[in-house]
Amino acid sequence: MDIDLIFKIAAIGIIVAVLNQLLVRSGREEQALMTTLAGLVVVLMILVREISDLFQLIKTLFQF
Amino acid sequence: MELVAKAAVICVVVALTALLLERDTPELGLLLTLAAVAAVMTYALSFYQQVREMLEALMDQAGLDSSLFAPILKIVAISLIARLGSDVCKDSGHGALASLMDMAGTVCALLAAQPLLERTLALLLGWGGQA
């Protein structure tokens, strides 16, 4: 099982959350939003490939 | 047994982490859930090959055509994808999208079952002609 993927995404999420808090507290709301967006895009890039692989597996296994 | 234990541990850990992430960045919590879905489902489906072989052996013994069995497998896959998609939408608080996903799954399942329905109808009509 690809547990590394889950840990990677959890780590990115925690780092982004901490950065977000730091930037919001120091009054840089725009940069906090940009950081969240960047984290979102990075995680989406990782996840899209993984979900595409899953759909491909389902297609082969269930004779589509 | 090993699969269930691993899946349970991963799902609980991911649920806890997602709760933590949702406080500041709810979208990343949802993506973490999606990652867990992809990982656990891929792992579970790797065991499915054995089940399929058993089902095919049963079909051979019963003397049934594999074309009768293919729509059932397709519907299982469609329901898996539709259910998971709908639940992920529900988790993010979008009930309308979840209902839409359910509807799309139902339509796809009906379409996949069409050959079976046609054959059943032909069989019934054949019986009607004999009587």
Backbone of each chain as ProteinMPNN parsed JSONL, in Angstrom:
{"seq_chain_A": "MDIDLIFKIAAIGIIVAVLNQLLVRSGREEQALMTTLAGLVVVLMILVREISDLFQLIKTLFQF", "coords_chain_A": {"N_chain_A": [[0.831, -1.187, 0.0], [0.394, 2.269, -0.721], [1.504, 4.074, 1.475], [3.231, 6.111, 1.855], [2.432, 8.174, 0.24], [0.164, 9.168, 1.55], [1.308, 10.095, 3.927], [2.992, 12.017, 2.862], [1.184, 13.904, 1.842], [-0.158, 14.612, 4.183], [1.962, 15.8, 5.575], [2.558, 17.983, 3.906], [0.148, 19.337, 4.187], [0.155, 20.008, 6.945], [2.423, 21.658, 7.095], [1.635, 23.732, 5.373], [-0.578, 24.668, 6.79], [0.618, 25.637, 9.133], [2.311, 27.644, 8.073], [0.352, 29.252, 6.986], [-1.016, 30.157, 9.273], [1.08, 31.575, 10.521], [1.579, 33.604, 8.623], [-0.896, 34.87, 8.541], [-1.137, 35.815, 11.149], [0.957, 37.651, 11.126], [-0.085, 39.59, 9.622], [-0.155, 39.315, 6.828], [-2.228, 38.587, 4.798], [-2.719, 38.119, 2.062], [-0.458, 36.788, 1.151], [-0.677, 34.527, 2.696], [-2.942, 33.338, 1.619], [-1.947, 32.791, -0.93], [0.008, 30.911, -0.297], [-1.58, 28.807, 0.67], [-2.946, 28.233, -1.669], [-0.824, 27.397, -3.323], [0.006, 25.102, -1.961], [-2.279, 23.563, -2.28], [-2.34, 23.194, -5.064], [0.02, 21.738, -5.456], [-0.53, 19.369, -4.001], [-2.764, 18.507, -5.41], [-1.596, 17.959, -7.913], [-0.056, 15.735, -7.278], [-2.029, 13.963, -6.502], [-3.804, 13.658, -8.634], [-2.528, 12.049, -10.517], [-2.366, 9.693, -9.094], [-5.059, 9.006, -8.7], [-5.842, 8.694, -11.313], [-4.366, 6.413, -11.962], [-5.684, 4.614, -10.28], [-8.265, 4.526, -11.423], [-7.588, 3.45, -13.865], [-6.767, 0.927, -13.059], [-9.189, -0.075, -12.062], [-10.611, -0.144, -14.427], [-9.242, -2.148, -15.889], [-9.497, -4.363, -14.172], [-12.27, -4.765, -13.89], [-13.114, -5.345, -16.417], [-13.732, -3.276, -18.374]], "CA_chain_A": [[0.0, 0.0, 0.0], [1.188, 3.486, -0.873], [1.252, 4.919, 2.651], [4.1, 7.295, 1.728], [1.634, 9.234, -0.386], [-0.695, 9.772, 2.581], [2.176, 10.865, 4.838], [3.487, 13.191, 2.134], [0.103, 14.899, 1.763], [-0.393, 15.105, 5.546], [3.066, 16.709, 5.91], [2.342, 19.238, 3.162], [-0.996, 20.0, 4.811], [0.541, 20.599, 8.239], [3.339, 22.782, 6.825], [0.843, 24.835, 4.81], [-1.42, 25.222, 7.859], [1.479, 26.435, 10.029], [2.698, 28.851, 7.331], [-0.861, 30.059, 6.867], [-1.231, 30.8, 10.57], [2.158, 32.549, 10.736], [1.397, 34.757, 7.737], [-2.118, 35.6, 8.935], [-0.844, 36.545, 12.396], [1.836, 38.793, 10.876], [-0.814, 40.567, 8.817], [0.027, 39.158, 5.367], [-3.314, 37.691, 4.404], [-2.62, 37.753, 0.633], [0.575, 35.749, 1.013], [-1.212, 33.298, 3.312], [-3.827, 32.749, 0.608], [-1.089, 32.256, -2.002], [0.642, 29.686, 0.231], [-2.604, 27.761, 0.677], [-3.201, 27.861, -3.07], [0.335, 26.642, -3.815], [-0.079, 23.768, -1.356], [-3.405, 22.872, -2.913], [-1.952, 22.797, -6.425], [1.033, 20.675, -5.344], [-1.195, 18.125, -3.587], [-3.614, 18.076, -6.531], [-0.728, 17.372, -8.943], [0.327, 14.382, -6.826], [-3.207, 13.115, -6.347], [-4.466, 13.396, -9.921], [-1.848, 10.894, -11.117], [-2.71, 8.509, -8.296], [-6.46, 8.661, -8.961], [-5.884, 8.193, -12.692], [-3.888, 5.02, -11.88], [-6.745, 3.822, -9.65], [-9.324, 4.325, -12.416], [-7.054, 2.524, -14.872], [-6.804, -0.407, -12.427], [-10.595, -0.503, -12.022], [-10.994, -0.457, -15.811], [-8.689, -3.449, -16.285], [-10.005, -5.446, -13.326], [-13.7, -5.0, -14.077], [-13.335, -5.611, -17.845], [-14.405, -2.195, -19.102]], "C_chain_A": [[0.881, 1.258, 0.0], [0.939, 4.445, 0.298], [2.086, 6.198, 2.589], [3.333, 8.49, 1.175], [0.792, 9.974, 0.658], [0.144, 10.638, 3.526], [2.663, 12.151, 4.174], [2.425, 14.295, 2.148], [-0.195, 15.48, 3.154], [0.692, 16.109, 5.936], [2.896, 18.044, 5.208], [1.214, 20.035, 3.808], [-0.619, 20.693, 6.104], [1.46, 21.813, 8.027], [2.562, 23.989, 6.304], [-0.007, 25.49, 5.894], [-0.605, 26.111, 8.792], [1.879, 27.752, 9.356], [1.531, 29.825, 7.23], [-1.116, 30.851, 8.153], [-0.209, 31.908, 10.811], [1.92, 33.816, 9.917], [0.163, 35.571, 8.108], [-1.852, 36.429, 10.186], [0.046, 37.76, 12.159], [1.206, 39.787, 9.899], [-0.622, 40.473, 7.327], [-0.998, 38.163, 4.843], [-3.183, 37.207, 2.955], [-1.613, 36.624, 0.449], [0.113, 34.431, 1.632], [-2.108, 32.57, 2.322], [-3.022, 32.104, -0.508], [-0.429, 30.948, -1.548], [-0.355, 28.529, 0.218], [-2.862, 27.265, -0.739], [-2.071, 27.0, -3.626], [0.306, 25.217, -3.263], [-1.149, 22.937, -2.012], [-3.018, 22.34, -4.293], [-0.954, 21.641, -6.373], [0.367, 19.34, -5.003], [-2.082, 17.592, -4.715], [-2.789, 17.397, -7.617], [-0.349, 15.94, -8.565], [-0.884, 13.45, -6.934], [-3.854, 12.738, -7.676], [-3.854, 12.16, -10.585], [-2.284, 9.604, -10.416], [-4.151, 8.042, -8.594], [-6.621, 8.136, -10.388], [-5.418, 6.734, -12.725], [-4.972, 4.116, -11.31], [-7.863, 3.526, -10.649], [-8.874, 3.342, -13.493], [-7.115, 1.088, -14.34], [-8.239, -0.949, -12.411], [-11.045, -0.914, -13.424], [-10.495, -1.836, -16.22], [-9.335, -4.58, -15.475], [-11.462, -5.786, -13.618], [-14.096, -5.085, -15.549], [-14.108, -4.507, -18.563], [-13.889, -2.133, -20.534]], "O_chain_A": [[1.943, 1.305, 0.621], [0.273, 5.471, 0.156], [1.728, 7.222, 3.171], [3.543, 9.636, 1.572], [0.708, 11.202, 0.665], [-0.242, 11.752, 3.88], [2.742, 13.209, 4.796], [2.72, 15.457, 2.427], [-0.451, 16.676, 3.293], [0.402, 17.138, 6.546], [3.063, 19.103, 5.813], [1.309, 21.253, 3.96], [-1.021, 21.832, 6.342], [1.307, 22.847, 8.678], [2.793, 25.12, 6.73], [-0.148, 26.713, 5.925], [-1.051, 27.185, 9.196], [1.806, 28.823, 9.96], [1.689, 31.038, 7.367], [-1.393, 32.05, 8.119], [-0.55, 33.013, 11.235], [2.036, 34.934, 10.418], [0.163, 36.798, 8.008], [-2.273, 37.581, 10.286], [-0.06, 38.766, 12.861], [1.869, 40.703, 9.413], [-0.891, 41.437, 6.611], [-0.66, 37.033, 4.489], [-3.486, 36.055, 2.644], [-1.847, 35.657, -0.277], [0.466, 33.353, 1.154], [-2.048, 31.347, 2.195], [-3.355, 31.017, -0.98], [-0.323, 29.998, -2.323], [-0.024, 27.416, -0.19], [-2.981, 26.066, -0.988], [-2.314, 26.006, -4.31], [0.547, 24.252, -3.988], [-0.958, 21.749, -2.272], [-3.323, 21.201, -4.647], [-1.059, 20.685, -7.141], [0.653, 18.315, -5.623], [-2.146, 16.385, -4.949], [-3.21, 16.387, -8.181], [-0.324, 15.048, -9.413], [-0.778, 12.312, -7.392], [-4.386, 11.639, -7.827], [-4.568, 11.328, -11.144], [-2.532, 8.579, -11.05], [-4.416, 6.846, -8.722], [-7.434, 7.247, -10.643], [-6.001, 5.912, -13.432], [-5.168, 2.996, -11.782], [-8.352, 2.399, -10.714], [-9.653, 2.519, -13.972], [-7.464, 0.158, -15.067], [-8.476, -2.12, -12.706], [-11.764, -1.899, -13.593], [-11.235, -2.61, -16.828], [-9.679, -5.626, -16.025], [-11.847, -6.955, -13.598], [-15.266, -4.918, -15.894], [-15.055, -4.798, -19.293], [-14.331, -1.289, -21.313]]}, "seq_chain_B": "MELVAKAAVICVVVALTALLLERDTPELGLLLTLAAVAAVMTYALSFYQQVREMLEALMDQAGLDSSLFAPILKIVAISLIARLGSDVCKDSGHGALASLMDMAGTVCALLAAQPLLERTLALLLGWGGQA", "coords_chain_B": {"N_chain_B": [[-7.791, -10.521, 6.468], [-5.545, -9.143, 7.311], [-5.648, -7.057, 5.545], [-7.994, -5.687, 6.343], [-7.279, -4.834, 8.912], [-5.079, -3.165, 8.347], [-6.338, -1.255, 6.708], [-8.196, -0.186, 8.5], [-6.54, 1.009, 10.437], [-5.175, 2.928, 8.863], [-7.346, 4.466, 7.93], [-8.396, 5.544, 10.317], [-6.207, 7.026, 11.286], [-5.896, 8.821, 9.159], [-8.37, 10.112, 9.272], [-8.186, 11.442, 11.709], [-5.972, 13.144, 11.218], [-7.035, 14.605, 9.1], [-9.081, 15.95, 10.389], [-7.558, 17.634, 11.969], [-6.287, 19.166, 9.999], [-8.446, 20.388, 8.803], [-9.144, 22.538, 10.324], [-7.624, 24.832, 9.667], [-7.051, 24.646, 6.874], [-9.39, 23.512, 5.066], [-9.649, 22.391, 2.502], [-7.325, 20.956, 2.041], [-7.601, 18.945, 3.88], [-9.669, 17.479, 2.777], [-8.421, 16.63, 0.44], [-6.501, 14.974, 1.532], [-8.11, 12.936, 2.529], [-9.003, 11.964, 0.073], [-6.601, 10.969, -0.95], [-6.148, 8.869, 0.832], [-8.32, 7.274, 0.172], [-7.641, 6.566, -2.476], [-5.239, 5.132, -2.013], [-5.958, 3.004, -0.219], [-7.985, 1.76, -1.648], [-6.677, 0.915, -4.001], [-4.968, -0.951, -2.882], [-6.829, -2.785, -1.815], [-8.087, -3.646, -4.136], [-6.07, -5.071, -5.297], [-6.307, -7.582, -4.322], [-8.497, -8.519, -5.523], [-8.232, -9.933, -7.857], [-7.983, -12.677, -7.307], [-10.548, -13.323, -6.405], [-11.947, -12.865, -8.729], [-10.95, -14.858, -10.413], [-11.993, -17.125, -9.124], [-14.733, -16.672, -9.464], [-14.893, -16.804, -12.241], [-14.225, -19.485, -12.628], [-16.44, -20.667, -11.442], [-18.438, -19.786, -13.199], [-17.653, -21.133, -15.502], [-18.074, -23.769, -14.696], [-20.809, -23.74, -14.388], [-21.5, -23.471, -16.967], [-22.066, -21.075, -18.204], [-22.11, -18.149, -20.301], [-19.409, -15.796, -20.598], [-20.102, -13.272, -21.323], [-22.448, -12.735, -20.101], [-21.746, -12.231, -17.58], [-20.037, -10.093, -17.526], [-21.446, -7.515, -17.545], [-22.334, -7.414, -14.872], [-19.999, -7.214, -13.38], [-19.156, -4.751, -14.334], [-21.143, -3.098, -13.307], [-20.678, -3.344, -10.602], [-18.197, -2.03, -10.417], [-18.97, 0.535, -11.271], [-20.753, 1.24, -9.224], [-19.032, 1.278, -7.043], [-17.304, 3.452, -7.684], [-19.187, 5.527, -7.944], [-20.374, 5.621, -5.417], [-18.199, 6.24, -3.739], [-17.394, 8.711, -4.821], [-19.7, 10.202, -4.375], [-19.821, 10.17, -1.574], [-17.476, 11.545, -0.917], [-18.115, 14.058, -1.915], [-20.256, 14.621, -0.206], [-18.906, 14.751, 2.228], [-17.503, 17.098, 1.867], [-19.478, 18.852, 2.139], [-21.223, 19.347, 0.07], [-24.131, 18.638, -0.826], [-25.825, 18.62, -3.068], [-24.146, 18.057, -5.212], [-23.409, 15.514, -4.466], [-25.834, 14.115, -4.722], [-26.151, 14.378, -7.45], [-24.006, 12.882, -8.375], [-24.808, 10.377, -7.488], [-27.03, 10.039, -9.12], [-25.842, 10.032, -11.674], [-24.361, 7.69, -11.433], [-26.439, 5.807, -11.217], [-27.654, 6.028, -13.744], [-25.538, 5.211, -15.391], [-25.209, 2.597, -14.469], [-27.628, 1.455, -15.244], [-27.337, 1.665, -18.003], [-25.17, -0.032, -18.356], [-26.373, -2.394, -17.666], [-28.027, -2.867, -19.728], [-27.567, -4.766, -21.953], [-28.059, -7.188, -20.602], [-30.732, -6.89, -19.825], [-31.93, -6.77, -22.334], [-31.426, -9.345, -23.281], [-32.866, -10.85, -21.452], [-35.424, -10.008, -22.058], [-35.621, -10.948, -24.699], [-35.551, -13.665, -24.181], [-37.909, -14.025, -22.719], [-39.766, -13.276, -24.657], [-39.302, -15.283, -26.458], [-40.248, -17.506, -25.046], [-42.899, -16.764, -24.943], [-43.552, -16.975, -27.634], [-43.376, -19.722, -28.018], [-45.475, -20.686, -26.5]], "CA_chain_B": [[-7.743, -9.989, 7.836], [-4.475, -8.148, 7.351], [-6.134, -5.9, 4.779], [-8.961, -4.926, 7.154], [-6.56, -4.173, 10.003], [-4.301, -2.042, 7.787], [-7.27, -0.226, 6.233], [-8.784, 0.467, 9.668], [-5.523, 1.894, 11.04], [-4.935, 4.063, 7.969], [-8.531, 5.34, 7.885], [-8.521, 6.293, 11.579], [-5.123, 8.027, 11.337], [-6.204, 9.868, 8.171], [-9.512, 10.896, 9.758], [-7.694, 12.347, 12.756], [-5.148, 14.184, 10.589], [-7.917, 15.466, 8.305], [-9.762, 16.837, 11.354], [-6.571, 18.644, 12.362], [-6.034, 20.063, 8.869], [-9.659, 21.121, 8.413], [-9.29, 23.756, 11.116], [-7.076, 25.97, 8.929], [-7.172, 24.471, 5.425], [-10.338, 22.403, 4.865], [-9.474, 21.749, 1.197], [-6.239, 19.972, 2.131], [-8.162, 17.804, 4.615], [-10.432, 16.688, 1.804], [-7.464, 15.983, -0.462], [-5.873, 13.886, 2.295], [-9.094, 11.853, 2.499], [-8.974, 11.387, -1.28], [-5.368, 10.186, -1.076], [-6.355, 7.617, 1.568], [-9.248, 6.478, -0.639], [-6.889, 6.002, -3.594], [-4.256, 4.149, -1.551], [-6.597, 1.811, 0.352], [-8.746, 1.075, -2.697], [-5.719, 0.219, -4.856], [-4.502, -2.121, -2.124], [-7.921, -3.765, -1.714], [-8.366, -4.216, -5.454], [-5.012, -6.007, -5.687], [-6.742, -8.921, -3.899], [-9.723, -8.845, -6.236], [-7.932, -10.869, -8.95], [-8.282, -14.05, -6.836], [-12.007, -13.475, -6.381], [-12.411, -12.944, -10.118], [-10.629, -16.194, -10.924], [-12.963, -18.049, -8.55], [-16.029, -16.433, -10.106], [-14.817, -17.31, -13.614], [-14.294, -20.95, -12.546], [-17.849, -20.988, -11.168], [-19.185, -19.561, -14.442], [-17.307, -22.238, -16.406], [-18.751, -24.986, -14.213], [-22.244, -23.612, -14.628], [-21.694, -23.456, -18.407], [-22.628, -19.784, -18.622], [-21.258, -17.319, -21.139], [-18.814, -14.705, -19.805], [-20.744, -11.998, -21.683], [-23.542, -12.518, -19.142], [-21.172, -11.866, -16.295], [-19.313, -8.82, -17.644], [-22.218, -6.34, -17.06], [-22.423, -7.391, -13.405], [-18.719, -6.652, -12.906], [-19.147, -3.316, -14.655], [-22.038, -2.385, -12.385], [-19.976, -3.285, -9.302], [-17.2, -0.957, -10.515], [-19.677, 1.826, -11.332], [-21.307, 1.569, -7.905], [-17.889, 1.64, -6.183], [-16.851, 4.804, -8.002], [-20.264, 6.492, -7.669], [-20.566, 5.731, -3.963], [-17.072, 6.969, -3.152], [-17.475, 10.094, -5.283], [-20.815, 10.853, -3.69], [-19.475, 10.371, -0.159], [-16.467, 12.619, -0.821], [-18.862, 15.322, -2.081], [-21.025, 14.844, 1.014], [-17.951, 15.16, 3.262], [-17.116, 18.494, 1.681], [-20.661, 19.671, 2.423], [-21.968, 19.632, -1.156], [-25.157, 17.598, -0.96], [-26.379, 18.59, -4.421], [-23.179, 17.338, -6.053], [-23.479, 14.097, -4.08], [-27.034, 13.557, -5.347], [-25.878, 14.317, -8.891], [-23.102, 11.746, -8.564], [-25.641, 9.176, -7.34], [-27.873, 9.918, -10.305], [-24.98, 9.623, -12.784], [-24.044, 6.274, -11.212], [-27.623, 5.012, -11.534], [-27.829, 6.008, -15.207], [-24.461, 4.387, -15.953], [-25.481, 1.198, -14.121], [-28.722, 1.01, -16.118], [-26.77, 1.494, -19.35], [-24.328, -1.237, -18.35], [-27.241, -3.572, -17.533], [-28.901, -2.942, -20.905], [-27.491, -6.053, -22.681], [-28.718, -8.25, -19.807], [-32.178, -6.668, -19.907], [-32.355, -7.136, -23.698], [-31.414, -10.812, -23.413], [-33.992, -11.367, -20.664], [-36.637, -9.73, -22.832], [-35.647, -11.883, -25.815], [-35.874, -14.988, -23.627], [-39.341, -14.02, -22.371], [-40.519, -13.259, -25.908], [-39.167, -16.644, -27.024], [-41.189, -18.367, -24.323], [-44.238, -16.352, -25.368], [-43.77, -17.527, -28.986], [-43.563, -21.181, -27.926], [-46.749, -21.028, -25.838]], "C_chain_B": [[-6.71, -8.869, 7.949], [-4.915, -6.856, 6.663], [-7.06, -5.027, 5.624], [-8.236, -4.15, 8.254], [-5.796, -2.962, 9.489], [-5.23, -0.905, 7.371], [-7.859, 0.54, 7.416], [-7.8, 1.463, 10.278], [-5.334, 3.143, 10.175], [-6.125, 5.024, 7.983], [-8.666, 6.159, 9.163], [-7.455, 7.388, 11.658], [-5.421, 9.177, 10.373], [-7.368, 10.733, 8.641], [-9.068, 11.905, 10.821], [-6.877, 13.496, 12.159], [-6.015, 15.15, 9.784], [-8.673, 16.434, 9.215], [-8.85, 17.984, 11.768], [-6.374, 19.674, 11.254], [-7.23, 20.946, 8.557], [-9.858, 22.404, 9.217], [-8.812, 24.987, 10.322], [-7.287, 25.864, 7.43], [-8.074, 23.27, 5.135], [-10.123, 21.651, 3.55], [-8.367, 20.699, 1.229], [-6.688, 18.74, 2.925], [-8.913, 16.879, 3.682], [-9.499, 15.945, 0.851], [-6.751, 14.827, 0.234], [-6.814, 12.673, 2.329], [-9.074, 11.152, 1.143], [-7.74, 10.513, -1.487], [-5.524, 8.846, -0.367], [-7.285, 6.7, 0.787], [-8.481, 5.787, -1.764], [-5.952, 4.893, -3.123], [-4.931, 2.87, -1.065], [-7.36, 1.03, -0.725], [-7.818, 0.301, -3.639], [-5.237, -1.059, -4.172], [-5.591, -3.199, -2.067], [-8.179, -4.435, -3.057], [-7.278, -5.184, -5.913], [-5.371, -7.432, -5.267], [-7.921, -9.423, -4.737], [-9.494, -9.887, -7.334], [-8.282, -12.308, -8.559], [-9.784, -14.315, -6.857], [-12.533, -13.651, -7.796], [-12.14, -14.316, -10.722], [-11.634, -17.217, -10.416], [-14.324, -17.906, -9.235], [-16.035, -16.983, -11.533], [-14.885, -18.831, -13.627], [-15.726, -21.401, -12.298], [-18.696, -20.861, -12.428], [-18.926, -20.693, -15.432], [-18.044, -23.503, -16.012], [-20.245, -24.94, -14.496], [-22.554, -23.592, -16.128], [-22.298, -22.165, -18.924], [-21.596, -18.985, -19.416], [-20.684, -16.164, -20.314], [-19.439, -13.352, -20.141], [-21.926, -11.694, -20.766], [-23.014, -11.923, -17.841], [-20.514, -10.481, -16.324], [-20.142, -7.61, -17.171], [-22.292, -6.262, -15.543], [-21.147, -6.788, -12.821], [-18.669, -5.155, -13.152], [-19.995, -2.543, -13.657], [-21.404, -2.292, -10.996], [-18.97, -2.135, -9.316], [-17.873, 0.407, -10.507], [-20.194, 2.207, -9.948], [-20.2, 1.951, -6.928], [-17.494, 3.096, -6.402], [-17.919, 5.83, -7.616], [-20.439, 6.717, -6.171], [-19.456, 6.557, -3.312], [-17.108, 8.444, -3.535], [-18.548, 10.854, -4.539], [-20.472, 11.132, -2.227], [-18.428, 11.473, 0.027], [-17.152, 13.982, -0.973], [-19.639, 15.652, -0.813], [-20.118, 15.347, 2.142], [-17.574, 16.633, 3.125], [-18.308, 19.426, 1.862], [-21.471, 20.04, 1.2], [-22.973, 18.515, -1.435], [-25.699, 17.472, -2.368], [-25.455, 17.82, -5.357], [-23.228, 15.84, -5.756], [-24.691, 13.433, -4.735], [-26.829, 13.389, -6.847], [-25.005, 13.115, -9.225], [-23.874, 10.426, -8.458], [-26.469, 8.94, -8.597], [-27.052, 9.441, -11.506], [-24.625, 8.144, -12.661], [-25.213, 5.386, -11.583], [-27.814, 4.887, -13.043], [-26.791, 5.095, -15.85], [-24.725, 2.9, -15.676], [-26.596, 0.636, -14.998], [-28.216, 0.75, -17.536], [-25.937, 0.218, -19.427], [-25.181, -2.494, -18.298], [-28.098, -3.795, -18.77], [-28.79, -4.267, -21.677], [-28.197, -7.183, -21.939], [-30.234, -8.136, -19.922], [-32.7, -7.102, -21.278], [-32.429, -8.645, -23.854], [-32.566, -11.424, -22.633], [-35.299, -11.187, -21.426], [-36.762, -10.708, -23.998], [-36.04, -13.269, -25.356], [-37.373, -15.095, -23.34], [-40.199, -14.06, -23.64], [-40.473, -14.616, -26.587], [-40.145, -17.602, -26.35], [-42.634, -18.074, -24.756], [-44.584, -16.948, -26.73], [-44.05, -19.015, -28.961], [-44.961, -21.533, -27.411], [-47.959, -20.883, -26.758]], "O_chain_B": [[-6.937, -7.827, 8.564], [-4.617, -5.747, 7.105], [-6.942, -3.802, 5.631], [-8.525, -2.98, 8.503], [-5.839, -1.883, 10.081], [-4.953, 0.263, 7.642], [-8.008, 1.76, 7.358], [-8.157, 2.598, 10.595], [-5.333, 4.266, 10.68], [-5.947, 6.24, 8.04], [-9.011, 7.34, 9.108], [-7.742, 8.522, 12.041], [-5.232, 10.347, 10.707], [-7.362, 11.948, 8.438], [-9.507, 13.055, 10.835], [-7.052, 14.657, 12.528], [-5.773, 16.357, 9.78], [-8.881, 17.594, 8.86], [-9.278, 19.13, 11.904], [-6.303, 20.877, 11.506], [-7.083, 22.084, 8.112], [-10.653, 23.261, 8.832], [-9.472, 26.026, 10.295], [-7.652, 26.841, 6.776], [-7.592, 22.149, 4.977], [-10.37, 20.448, 3.466], [-8.445, 19.681, 0.541], [-6.218, 17.63, 2.677], [-8.81, 15.656, 3.778], [-9.743, 14.792, 0.496], [-6.434, 13.818, -0.396], [-6.376, 11.532, 2.177], [-9.122, 9.925, 1.061], [-7.813, 9.456, -2.115], [-5.095, 7.811, -0.879], [-7.071, 5.489, 0.741], [-8.639, 4.587, -1.989], [-5.873, 3.837, -3.75], [-4.528, 1.772, -1.451], [-7.379, -0.201, -0.716], [-8.123, -0.826, -4.031], [-5.115, -2.109, -4.802], [-5.307, -4.383, -2.25], [-8.454, -5.634, -3.122], [-7.506, -6.013, -6.794], [-4.805, -8.39, -5.793], [-8.292, -10.595, -4.671], [-10.406, -10.625, -7.706], [-8.81, -13.067, -9.372], [-10.236, -15.383, -7.271], [-13.427, -14.458, -8.049], [-12.971, -14.87, -11.441], [-12.082, -18.079, -11.172], [-14.981, -18.9, -9.546], [-17.028, -17.549, -11.989], [-15.511, -19.42, -14.508], [-16.179, -22.393, -12.869], [-19.555, -21.699, -12.702], [-19.839, -21.159, -16.113], [-18.572, -24.223, -16.86], [-20.867, -25.957, -14.802], [-23.715, -23.683, -16.526], [-22.964, -22.154, -19.959], [-20.388, -19.126, -19.227], [-21.362, -15.615, -19.446], [-19.334, -12.402, -19.366], [-22.358, -10.546, -20.659], [-23.719, -11.223, -17.114], [-20.439, -9.789, -15.309], [-19.607, -6.755, -16.465], [-22.31, -5.167, -14.981], [-21.192, -5.97, -11.902], [-18.207, -4.386, -12.31], [-19.612, -1.46, -13.214], [-21.568, -1.292, -10.297], [-18.889, -1.36, -8.363], [-17.417, 1.328, -9.83], [-20.086, 3.365, -9.542], [-20.385, 2.831, -6.087], [-17.364, 3.871, -5.455], [-17.608, 6.871, -7.037], [-20.626, 7.844, -5.714], [-19.701, 7.427, -2.477], [-16.885, 9.319, -2.699], [-18.348, 11.995, -4.123], [-20.791, 12.199, -1.703], [-18.479, 12.235, 0.993], [-16.824, 14.936, -0.267], [-19.686, 16.807, -0.388], [-20.49, 16.237, 2.906], [-17.356, 17.328, 4.117], [-18.171, 20.644, 1.753], [-22.313, 20.936, 1.259], [-22.694, 17.577, -2.182], [-26.001, 16.37, -2.828], [-25.91, 17.033, -6.188], [-23.106, 15.008, -6.655], [-24.589, 12.317, -5.244], [-27.265, 12.405, -7.443], [-25.228, 12.422, -10.218], [-23.637, 9.487, -9.219], [-26.599, 7.813, -9.077], [-27.486, 8.571, -12.26], [-24.591, 7.425, -13.659], [-25.025, 4.332, -12.192], [-28.095, 3.806, -13.561], [-27.111, 4.304, -16.738], [-24.496, 2.051, -16.538], [-26.529, -0.51, -15.442], [-28.595, -0.225, -18.184], [-25.983, -0.514, -20.416], [-24.784, -3.539, -18.813], [-28.815, -4.792, -18.86], [-29.819, -4.846, -22.026], [-28.85, -8.029, -22.551], [-30.935, -9.133, -20.093], [-33.762, -7.715, -21.384], [-33.356, -9.173, -24.468], [-33.177, -12.395, -23.079], [-36.159, -12.068, -21.447], [-37.842, -11.234, -24.266], [-36.774, -13.975, -26.048], [-38.019, -16.093, -23.662], [-41.208, -14.762, -23.705], [-41.443, -15.055, -27.203], [-40.79, -18.413, -27.016], [-43.459, -18.974, -24.912], [-45.715, -17.369, -26.975], [-44.841, -19.526, -29.754], [-45.554, -22.531, -27.819], [-49.088, -21.136, -26.338]]}, "name": "protein", "num_of_chains": 2, "seq": "MDIDLIFKIAAIGIIVAVLNQLLVRSGREEQALMTTLAGLVVVLMILVREISDLFQLIKTLFQFMELVAKAAVICVVVALTALLLERDTPELGLLLTLAAVAAVMTYALSFYQQVREMLEALMDQAGLDSSLFAPILKIVAISLIARLGSDVCKDSGHGALASLMDMAGTVCALLAAQPLLERTLALLLGWGGQA"}
